[in-house]
């Protein structure tokens, strides 16, 4: 369980510990978390957020909307995928069936997912049928098992864990209480890395014609 101490709570929630003592002339003292005299520690590479994902009600309409608002494209994918061997909060249950796409916005990858199954899972935990919104950020892990265990040791639970169509295990950490969304943990895998490269290259070379392009076009 998560510690109830203030320091542990601040570390998990990202809240600042503000020094409310007054400085010279009665001015507020510098907030400790923004004191530039402190030494900053660089996060490990595997902690870098590589993707933001949105759950959408209608994938085609959502792609058109995102393109209209942000000018991004193409959206790569669009086919139906089954996430099998699904463990939902410790209990084996029905597979997750989705339709999704990758797109690139600057250095950030975006994923849009339409949920086709209505069983218990990390997606339906957050969104009722027809609802839309931000679902998760994704990170790669050099050691998937160790990273997963680290989140659990910090007081978080695993909402869904499953096997992809190409045989890799992926999970969603239930972090809504502190982050407002889930965290997706990837193993270090060349197929997934290639998907990211494909989305980036597709954006750089897009002719502006087809908005949704299947992965097979880039094989």
Secondary structure, 3 states (H helix, E strand, C coil): CCCCCHHHHHHHHCCCCCCCCECHHHCECCCHHHCCCCCCCCCCHHHCCCEEEEEECCHHHHHHHHHHHHCCCCEEEEEEEEEEEEEECCEECCCEEEEEEEEEECCEEEEEEEECCCCCCHHHHHCCCCCCEEEEEEEEECCHHHHHHHHHHCCCEEEEEEECCCCCEEEEEECHHHHCCEEEEEECCHHHHHHHHHHHHHHHCCCCCCCEECHHHHC
